[in-house]
Amino acid sequence: MNLLVIGKPQENLFCDSKLLNKLYTAAFEPLEDIPNIEFESFEELAQKAKALKIDITITADKDLIQAGITDILKKNLVNIIAVNKKWSNLETSRLVAKQLASYYSINIPETLKAPLSFPVIIKTDKPKGNYIVNSMQDLVNKMETLKGEKTFLEEYLEGEIYSLTSLWDGKNLLSFPIENLTEVQHDRLELYKTKLNFMLSDEKADFVGFFTSKLLWTKNDWYLLEYKMRLDKNAQIKGDLLYILNSALYQKLNEIQV
């Protein structure tokens, strides 16, 4: 199979695949010994990909996704593994992600109208950072520095943070295991994945792509902090990734055991 990686290359994830025939990149900083495709438009890239008989294209570049690369390549019948522009809102707008998760009864930290106690978290709608404040004066001072940003307050929760990498094929959800969980954590994680699968199905998520759930274990349950709507560079994925991607394109993720 011929694979095209767009944006920052993650070629190490694919080189061991028995299915890999030829690897290409479309990167601003090409790697040695890997053919690089230069392009000035997504339409041009799509035509070059078809000419090279690319079987699978993948990108984790959020700027390209926001610019609409997924939709344009898909329109040109190029198989692409990436969230589309619409669903990238779950990463680019924390408020959108919180509202959607809440609707499907996924645990999220409570949004506060006013702090009744401290510490609390200040968040910007765009994922630029979290700010812990310990007093009303700290809150006032921090809000002054964030003028012009869309912000909200969130309850402060303590716990251990985990990342859950998932792949959606338009019909089925495949989540890769988190190691060293307790039995209770594992059982509650299965419930979270069930709710996530239902959310994507019910909302008719029209993409094939990776995303990562940033989860906090606290109060004997999982709380969703935010999504990364792309393949995280630190993702731990076992198995032949190219085989998994090919299965996703044919909506056969439900047949894979990980």
NORKA-V497415 format. One record per residue. RES is the residue in one letter. OMEGA is omega in degrees with one decimal (999 if undefined). Layout:
res:RES omega:OMEGA
res:RES omega:OMEGA
This chain:
res:M omega:177.3
res:N omega:-175.1
res:L omega:175.5
res:L omega:177.2
res:V omega:-176.1
res:I omega:179.4
res:G omega:-179.2
res:K omega:-174.7
res:P omega:172.3
res:Q omega:-171.2
res:E omega:-178.4
res:N omega:179.8
res:L omega:-170.9
res:F omega:-170.6
res:C omega:-178.4
res:D omega:-177.8
res:S omega:177.5
res:K omega:-177.6
res:L omega:-174.1
res:L omega:175.6
res:N omega:-178.1
res:K omega:178.3
res:L omega:175.9
res:Y omega:170.7
res:T omega:169.0
res:A omega:-169.4
res:A omega:176.1
res:F omega:175.9
res:E omega:-174.7
res:P omega:176.3
res:L omega:177.4
res:E omega:173.5
res:D omega:176.1
res:I omega:-179.2
res:P omega:-178.5
res:N omega:-179.8
res:I omega:175.4
res:E omega:-178.1
res:F omega:177.7
res:E omega:177.3
res:S omega:178.3
res:F omega:176.5
res:E omega:178.7
res:E omega:178.8
res:L omega:179.7
res:A omega:-179.2
res:Q omega:178.3
res:K omega:178.5
res:A omega:179.0
res:K omega:179.4
res:A omega:179.4
res:L omega:179.5
res:K omega:176.6
res:I omega:180.0
res:D omega:-177.3
res:I omega:173.6
res:T omega:179.2
res:I omega:174.3
res:T omega:173.8
res:A omega:-177.5
res:D omega:-174.2
res:K omega:178.5
res:D omega:177.5
res:L omega:178.2
res:I omega:177.8
res:Q omega:179.0
res:A omega:172.9
res:G omega:-176.7
res:I omega:-177.3
res:T omega:-177.6
res:D omega:-177.2
res:I omega:178.3
res:L omega:177.9
res:K omega:178.1
res:K omega:179.5
res:N omega:174.9
res:L omega:173.3
res:V omega:-179.6
res:N omega:-178.3
res:I omega:175.8
res:I omega:179.5
res:A omega:173.2
res:V omega:177.7
res:N omega:-174.2
res:K omega:-178.7
res:K omega:-175.1
res:W omega:174.7
res:S omega:176.1
res:N omega:178.3
res:L omega:175.3
res:E omega:-174.0
res:T omega:176.6
res:S omega:179.1
res:R omega:-179.6
res:L omega:176.2
res:V omega:180.0
res:A omega:179.7
res:K omega:-178.8
res:Q omega:-179.4
res:L omega:179.2
res:A omega:179.9
res:S omega:-179.6
res:Y omega:-179.1
res:Y omega:173.1
res:S omega:172.3
res:I omega:-178.0
res:N omega:174.7
res:I omega:174.5
res:P omega:-177.7
res:E omega:173.3
res:T omega:-173.8
res:L omega:172.6
res:K omega:177.6
res:A omega:-178.9
res:P omega:175.0
res:L omega:177.0
res:S omega:-179.3
res:F omega:5.5
res:P omega:170.8
res:V omega:179.9
res:I omega:167.7
res:I omega:177.2
res:K omega:168.8
res:T omega:180.0
res:D omega:174.9
res:K omega:-172.3
res:P omega:-179.9
res:K omega:-179.9
res:G omega:177.3
res:N omega:-176.9
res:Y omega:178.1
res:I omega:177.8
res:V omega:-171.2
res:N omega:179.1
res:S omega:178.5
res:M omega:179.0
res:Q omega:175.6
res:D omega:-179.2
res:L omega:-179.8
res:V omega:-178.6
res:N omega:-178.3
res:K omega:179.3
res:M omega:177.9
res:E omega:-179.6
res:T omega:-177.7
res:L omega:178.1
res:K omega:-178.1
res:G omega:176.8
res:E omega:172.6
res:K omega:-173.8
res:T omega:173.0
res:F omega:179.2
res:L omega:-178.2
res:E omega:178.5
res:E omega:178.9
res:Y omega:179.1
res:L omega:176.8
res:E omega:178.8
res:G omega:-179.2
res:E omega:-176.6
res:I omega:179.1
res:Y omega:174.4
res:S omega:178.0
res:L omega:178.4
res:T omega:-178.7
res:S omega:175.8
res:L omega:-178.5
res:W omega:-178.8
res:D omega:-177.3
res:G omega:-178.2
res:K omega:-175.5
res:N omega:177.8
res:L omega:174.5
res:L omega:178.4
res:S omega:-177.3
res:F omega:-171.1
res:P omega:166.8
res:I omega:-174.8
res:E omega:172.4
res:N omega:174.1
res:L omega:172.3
res:T omega:179.4
res:E omega:179.3
res:V omega:178.5
res:Q omega:-180.0
res:H omega:-179.1
res:D omega:179.8
res:R omega:177.3
res:L omega:176.7
res:E omega:177.6
res:L omega:177.1
res:Y omega:-179.2
res:K omega:176.8
res:T omega:178.6
res:K omega:179.6
res:L omega:178.1
res:N omega:179.5
res:F omega:179.4
res:M omega:-178.1
res:L omega:178.9
res:S omega:-176.9
res:D omega:179.4
res:E omega:178.4
res:K omega:-180.0
res:A omega:-170.0
res:D omega:176.3
res:F omega:170.2
res:V omega:-175.8
res:G omega:179.1
res:F omega:164.9
res:F omega:-176.7
res:T omega:175.0
res:S omega:174.0
res:K omega:-171.3
res:L omega:176.4
res:L omega:175.5
res:W omega:-179.3
res:T omega:179.4
res:K omega:178.8
res:N omega:178.6
res:D omega:178.4
res:W omega:174.9
res:Y omega:179.3
res:L omega:177.3
res:L omega:177.8
res:E omega:176.5
res:Y omega:160.6
res:K omega:-172.9
res:M omega:-179.3
res:R omega:176.7
res:L omega:-179.1
res:D omega:-176.5
res:K omega:-179.6
res:N omega:-176.5
res:A omega:176.7
res:Q omega:-176.0
res:I omega:177.9
res:K omega:-179.3
res:G omega:-179.4
res:D omega:-173.4
res:L omega:179.9
res:L omega:175.4
res:Y omega:179.0
res:I omega:179.7
res:L omega:179.2
res:N omega:177.1
res:S omega:179.5
res:A omega:-179.1
res:L omega:179.7
res:Y omega:178.1
res:Q omega:-179.9
res:K omega:179.3
res:L omega:179.6
res:N omega:-179.8
res:E omega:-175.4
res:I omega:173.7
res:Q omega:178.4
res:V omega:999
